[in-house]
Amino acid sequence: MLDTFTTGTNAPESESGGPISTNSEWTFELIQEYDRAIGELAEEFGLDTYPNQIEVICSEQMMDAYSSVGMPVGYHHWSFGKQFISVENNYQRGLMGLAYEIVINSNPCIAYLMEENTMTMQALVIAHASYGHNSFFKGNYLFRSWTDASSIIDYLIFAKNYIARCEERHGLEEVEAVLDSCHALMNYGVDRYKRPYPISAVEEERRQKEREEYRQRQLNDLWRTIPKMGNGTEEAVERRFPEEPQENILYFIEKNAPLLENWQRELVRIVRKLAQYFYPQRQTQVMNEGWATFWHYTLLSELYKRGRVTEGFMLEFLQSHTNVIYQPSFDSPYYSGINPYTLGFSIFTDLRRICENPTDEDRQWFPDIAGSNWKDTLQFAMRDFKDESFILQFLSPKVMRDMKLFCISDNDRENEIVVSAIHDEDGYRELRANLAGQYNLGNREPNIQVYAVDTRGDRSLTLHHTQHRRRPLGKDTGEVLKHLHRLWGFDVHLHSLNGDEITASYHCPEQGRDRPEGDEESMLVPKPI
Amino acid sequence: MSYIIDRRLNGKKKSTVNRQRFLRRYKAHIKKAVGEAMNSRSITDMDKGERISIPTRDISEPIFSHGAGGHVERVLPGNKEFISGDRIPRQGQQGGAGGGGGGASDSGEGVDEFVFQISQEEFLDFMFEGLQLPNMVKRRLAGNESFQVVRAGISNEGTPGRLNVVRSLRAANARRIALTSSKRRNIRELELELAQEEEKDLVLRDQRRIDALRDKIADLRRRVDRVPFLDDFDLKYNLLVRQPRPRSRAVMFCLMDVSGSMNQATKDMAKRFFLLLYLFLQRSYEYTEVVFIRHHTSAKEVDEEEFFYSRETGGTIVSSALKLMRRVMRERYPASEWNIYGAQASDGDNWNDDSSTCHKILIDDIMPHVQYYSYVEITPRDHQALWEEYESVRTLFPEHFAMEQIVDVQDIYPVFRQLFSQKVSA
């Protein structure tokens, strides 16, 4: 049974007079009133949002939501259980507070409010999630072109049901094994350049049937072993398969793995689709959080200016806000990387300043922006960028100075670490470029692609890792290869390349040292195309 | 337009399935931890939950990532004293301060253990997993504490909460039909008459008769309307009756030797064994009683405190305890109503000629009535006459009698598992 409150019905008379609430207890009526007030302000500021669905949940439900990576409907998997257990443990022992909110990129945009929050926190969350994140989901180009907010819930339901059916039919262990392997490769199940089709549950189910038959036919063709009748000229042109290296490893497996059953391919596809859904979020963390933080700050400050909230409210709000954007310095024991909230918030706030009160420095650095309409400029910055390009474009010298950013260059061929740039005139550009690079997924994750399949021989799969500044692969690599091997069904080789030179090779199943090394190398060294 | 929805009443246990999956996957780890916990725990908190720790390495989900090395540019916040061109000597791998390269991202990996708590219930599940109580459980009607409420048709009396609307209205309808049918038949007849009268030619019409008929019809109509739509005696209620429910209940006899040869450590081991058995029985039966009997040369029924902690010494006559058990069984726990379990712990010392008496009592009076009888001998020494006599009992009742030897605390749990391990049924 759901109690649904709809804003707009029996609107209170007090249009703009007096604070909305004076104590910290929340009620549904108050939430509704705050939502209306914040919503009106957001509209004034030109935020375009999906409709909001605000759900009040208790802390335990929040932990549930947490552990299913924020998906409102998730399939069952032990890794979510592990996540849940560790969240639960930490929460119960007071090691961590729960996030105040979780917001889901869907239409309507679902935001969770926790029961335990005070009224101030609820208002903060509404401003942050229901208007900040929400408008980001709707506006940012990555979300617009890569995810389909209206169909994600449907798809999740389809996925959950499909996986449950598979578990019934093929057993928990079987399904779990495939999912484990897919999760290991989840980051490599993403199309970076092609736009995927929108997905919907009904459509998906219909197409799933079609795919089943089609795939089998395709596969048979690829793995055909009956010699072709003819004059044999085709044999001469030995085609490499795949013709171009493939970056989407899961897609490649779904379409080409020789031994997978149809339902297993479908599981691969489901994980791939989810990876694709989360891909924009991974690329816009700084922007997304910065945008939402900027707007909760702006909206609530504006409410205060108009006398709709009290000083007490503002004090509590500012305390939470400062906690959120706290950035420990690099030598602090609490340091764990750059806080995306801080970075994003600082950039957006400074953008507004540059528009409203530009200095000479700003005019020199941002001639187009300085003095322009700040709302339009911020919208532009939010819409058409991702973290990397956003930082490269908008990180101002002032923010670099405020955060006291500096850049170190750690080269394992040298004995000392060099401070290559600091927040000064000479360093701004290098600093900015390096920070942007840090948010480039291409640099963060090893670049691994499917290079070749030995279609005529032992059906082995060869992957190439193209090193970024000689960075080697981590120690989990062997484990991941085992997962890949499980999906592929035949030998898997991974070569780590620095330029054209193989610096490390991984194999699954592992190869003995007894094989003559020269022989192997000559066989596997790729010829530059 | 925003919707605000109260979801707090929705299910909270969305993650239960995933949690179960996790526990299932790491069963081996948890079982090991439970086994260890069994040995190290103090007796009073034997049945609490347990912290389980699993090496992080075993539960990590591997992904492709960068390892240490290569040429890395890193931007850090909070510069205090550095200027460009500064050179910082490289510190050890763990060096957090001074911006030591690989610091934040991958330090501490593989060292931590993933620690979590399992609940008491889960703990017991793991503890007794794969164990079963041998022999069928007798269910008996006993006592009057347990009832099951079942539906038993419809009654005329009851509380408003149990009102059966359909049946009530059906009864009301029937009553209305019954009470008004003759009047309505009358009305129909009179109306027919009236119609006939009104059809007559104006001259022939008898106006007084028409009026009289009309009055009569109106009167009858009023009387029909006066019949109430719903009356007290129409009301029907769902009838629920309480049926006594068969309950399974068990009594456990703990027999322990407290003679001089049993020291505190041995008694402690015996106690652990009894406790395990008690917990196990409690899971299988809704109601469990325990009878403590201790003996040296004579046996005595005592309470728990005295059973484990009072000091007495003397010689050993095991049969005295068995005799007492036999008496208590006859007086208070008839085998037709109770599932009887016997557990005996001793160091194996006994008067030599007493062991054969034990054998006789067991075979004639105890074994035929008990579900299961287990004997543990807590001694590092060789077996004596009692063990041999009991062995012959075992050959007679292989299904119902078990015996094992315990040398030190580590053995208790394994021995317990062995005694109750699931037998593959033929």
Chai-1 contact restraints between the chains, C-beta under 6 A:
chainA,res_idxA,chainB,res_idxB,connection_type,confidence,min_distance_angstrom,max_distance_angstrom,comment,restraint_id
A,L2,B,I5,contact,1.0,0.0,6.0,A-B,restraint_1
A,D3,B,D6,contact,1.0,0.0,6.0,A-B,restraint_2
A,T4,B,I5,contact,1.0,0.0,6.0,A-B,restraint_3
A,F5,B,I4,contact,1.0,0.0,6.0,A-B,restraint_4
A,T7,B,S2,contact,1.0,0.0,6.0,A-B,restraint_5
A,I31,B,I4,contact,1.0,0.0,6.0,A-B,restraint_6
A,Q32,B,I4,contact,1.0,0.0,6.0,A-B,restraint_7
A,D35,B,S2,contact,1.0,0.0,6.0,A-B,restraint_8
A,P51,B,M1,contact,1.0,0.0,6.0,A-B,restraint_9
A,N52,B,S2,contact,1.0,0.0,6.0,A-B,restraint_10
A,Q53,B,Y3,contact,1.0,0.0,6.0,A-B,restraint_11
A,I54,B,S2,contact,1.0,0.0,6.0,A-B,restraint_12
A,I54,B,I4,contact,1.0,0.0,6.0,A-B,restraint_13
A,E55,B,I5,contact,1.0,0.0,6.0,A-B,restraint_14
A,E55,B,R7,contact,1.0,0.0,6.0,A-B,restraint_15
A,V56,B,D6,contact,1.0,0.0,6.0,A-B,restraint_16
A,I57,B,R7,contact,1.0,0.0,6.0,A-B,restraint_17
A,C58,B,R8,contact,1.0,0.0,6.0,A-B,restraint_18
A,E60,B,K12,contact,1.0,0.0,6.0,A-B,restraint_19
A,Q61,B,K12,contact,1.0,0.0,6.0,A-B,restraint_20
A,D64,B,K14,contact,1.0,0.0,6.0,A-B,restraint_21
A,D64,B,S15,contact,1.0,0.0,6.0,A-B,restraint_22
A,S67,B,S15,contact,1.0,0.0,6.0,A-B,restraint_23
A,H76,B,V17,contact,1.0,0.0,6.0,A-B,restraint_24
A,H76,B,N18,contact,1.0,0.0,6.0,A-B,restraint_25
A,W78,B,R21,contact,1.0,0.0,6.0,A-B,restraint_26
A,W78,B,F22,contact,1.0,0.0,6.0,A-B,restraint_27
A,W78,B,R25,contact,1.0,0.0,6.0,A-B,restraint_28
A,S79,B,E61,contact,1.0,0.0,6.0,A-B,restraint_29
A,F80,B,N18,contact,1.0,0.0,6.0,A-B,restraint_30
A,G81,B,N18,contact,1.0,0.0,6.0,A-B,restraint_31
A,G81,B,R19,contact,1.0,0.0,6.0,A-B,restraint_32
A,G81,B,R21,contact,1.0,0.0,6.0,A-B,restraint_33
A,G81,B,F22,contact,1.0,0.0,6.0,A-B,restraint_34
A,K82,B,F22,contact,1.0,0.0,6.0,A-B,restraint_35
A,F84,B,S15,contact,1.0,0.0,6.0,A-B,restraint_36
A,F84,B,N18,contact,1.0,0.0,6.0,A-B,restraint_37
A,F84,B,R19,contact,1.0,0.0,6.0,A-B,restraint_38
A,I85,B,F116,contact,1.0,0.0,6.0,A-B,restraint_39
A,N89,B,F116,contact,1.0,0.0,6.0,A-B,restraint_40
A,E115,B,R8,contact,1.0,0.0,6.0,A-B,restraint_41
A,H183,B,E61,contact,1.0,0.0,6.0,A-B,restraint_42
A,A184,B,P62,contact,1.0,0.0,6.0,A-B,restraint_43
A,A184,B,I63,contact,1.0,0.0,6.0,A-B,restraint_44
A,Q327,B,P77,contact,1.0,0.0,6.0,A-B,restraint_45
A,S329,B,P77,contact,1.0,0.0,6.0,A-B,restraint_46
A,S329,B,G78,contact,1.0,0.0,6.0,A-B,restraint_47
A,F330,B,L76,contact,1.0,0.0,6.0,A-B,restraint_48
A,F330,B,G78,contact,1.0,0.0,6.0,A-B,restraint_49
A,F330,B,G99,contact,1.0,0.0,6.0,A-B,restraint_50
A,D331,B,A97,contact,1.0,0.0,6.0,A-B,restraint_51
A,S336,B,A104,contact,1.0,0.0,6.0,A-B,restraint_52
A,G337,B,A104,contact,1.0,0.0,6.0,A-B,restraint_53
A,I338,B,P77,contact,1.0,0.0,6.0,A-B,restraint_54
A,M403,B,P77,contact,1.0,0.0,6.0,A-B,restraint_55
A,K404,B,G78,contact,1.0,0.0,6.0,A-B,restraint_56
A,K404,B,N79,contact,1.0,0.0,6.0,A-B,restraint_57
A,L405,B,V75,contact,1.0,0.0,6.0,A-B,restraint_58
A,L405,B,P77,contact,1.0,0.0,6.0,A-B,restraint_59
A,F406,B,N79,contact,1.0,0.0,6.0,A-B,restraint_60
A,F406,B,F82,contact,1.0,0.0,6.0,A-B,restraint_61
A,C407,B,V75,contact,1.0,0.0,6.0,A-B,restraint_62
A,I408,B,R74,contact,1.0,0.0,6.0,A-B,restraint_63
A,I408,B,G99,contact,1.0,0.0,6.0,A-B,restraint_64
A,S409,B,E73,contact,1.0,0.0,6.0,A-B,restraint_65
A,D410,B,V72,contact,1.0,0.0,6.0,A-B,restraint_66
A,D410,B,G101,contact,1.0,0.0,6.0,A-B,restraint_67
A,N411,B,H71,contact,1.0,0.0,6.0,A-B,restraint_68
A,D412,B,G69,contact,1.0,0.0,6.0,A-B,restraint_69
A,E416,B,R87,contact,1.0,0.0,6.0,A-B,restraint_70
A,E416,B,P89,contact,1.0,0.0,6.0,A-B,restraint_71
A,I417,B,I88,contact,1.0,0.0,6.0,A-B,restraint_72
A,I417,B,R90,contact,1.0,0.0,6.0,A-B,restraint_73
A,V418,B,R87,contact,1.0,0.0,6.0,A-B,restraint_74
A,V419,B,F82,contact,1.0,0.0,6.0,A-B,restraint_75
A,V419,B,S84,contact,1.0,0.0,6.0,A-B,restraint_76
A,V419,B,D86,contact,1.0,0.0,6.0,A-B,restraint_77
A,A421,B,S84,contact,1.0,0.0,6.0,A-B,restraint_78
A,I422,B,N79,contact,1.0,0.0,6.0,A-B,restraint_79
A,I422,B,F82,contact,1.0,0.0,6.0,A-B,restraint_80
A,I422,B,I83,contact,1.0,0.0,6.0,A-B,restraint_81
A,I422,B,S84,contact,1.0,0.0,6.0,A-B,restraint_82
A,G427,B,S84,contact,1.0,0.0,6.0,A-B,restraint_83
A,N434,B,E73,contact,1.0,0.0,6.0,A-B,restraint_84
A,N434,B,V75,contact,1.0,0.0,6.0,A-B,restraint_85
A,L435,B,V75,contact,1.0,0.0,6.0,A-B,restraint_86
A,Q438,B,V75,contact,1.0,0.0,6.0,A-B,restraint_87
A,P446,B,F64,contact,1.0,0.0,6.0,A-B,restraint_88
A,P446,B,H66,contact,1.0,0.0,6.0,A-B,restraint_89
A,I448,B,F64,contact,1.0,0.0,6.0,A-B,restraint_90
A,R469,B,G70,contact,1.0,0.0,6.0,A-B,restraint_91
A,R469,B,H71,contact,1.0,0.0,6.0,A-B,restraint_92
A,R470,B,G70,contact,1.0,0.0,6.0,A-B,restraint_93
A,R470,B,H71,contact,1.0,0.0,6.0,A-B,restraint_94
A,R471,B,H66,contact,1.0,0.0,6.0,A-B,restraint_95
A,R471,B,G70,contact,1.0,0.0,6.0,A-B,restraint_96
A,P472,B,G67,contact,1.0,0.0,6.0,A-B,restraint_97
A,P472,B,G69,contact,1.0,0.0,6.0,A-B,restraint_98
A,L473,B,G67,contact,1.0,0.0,6.0,A-B,restraint_99
A,G474,B,S65,contact,1.0,0.0,6.0,A-B,restraint_100
A,G474,B,H66,contact,1.0,0.0,6.0,A-B,restraint_101
A,G474,B,G67,contact,1.0,0.0,6.0,A-B,restraint_102
A,D476,B,P62,contact,1.0,0.0,6.0,A-B,restraint_103
A,E479,B,P62,contact,1.0,0.0,6.0,A-B,restraint_104
A,V480,B,P62,contact,1.0,0.0,6.0,A-B,restraint_105
A,V480,B,F64,contact,1.0,0.0,6.0,A-B,restraint_106
